[in-house]
Amino acid sequence: MPICSFCKKHYDFPRGLTIFTFDGKAVHFCSSKCKRNMDLKRDSKKVNWVKREKKVKKTELKNEKIAVIKKETEKESSEIPKKDRK
């Protein structure tokens, strides 16, 4: 799934527009609206209709990683090895 170069939105492959520049880069647009705004040299951060992801603090990321590691270790410790039954 390509990502729009202007609004950073994922879209299905058959729609949208792909432009190849002379230096070999591919620029993907999900709609003509995004292409026109890019041609007008507008900043996607200042346009109201573009949804932006919220920034996550570094401490929150560290806490999430620690929680995932704890869950994995608890899972491993709770598993009881099966006895060979003959």
HELIX and SHEET records of a PDB file:
HELIX    1   1 SER A   32  ASP A   39  1                                   8    
HELIX    2   2 LYS A   58  SER A   78  1                                  21    
SHEET    1   A 2 LEU A  17  PHE A  20  0                                        
SHEET    2   A 2 ALA A  26  PHE A  29 -1                                        
END                                                                             
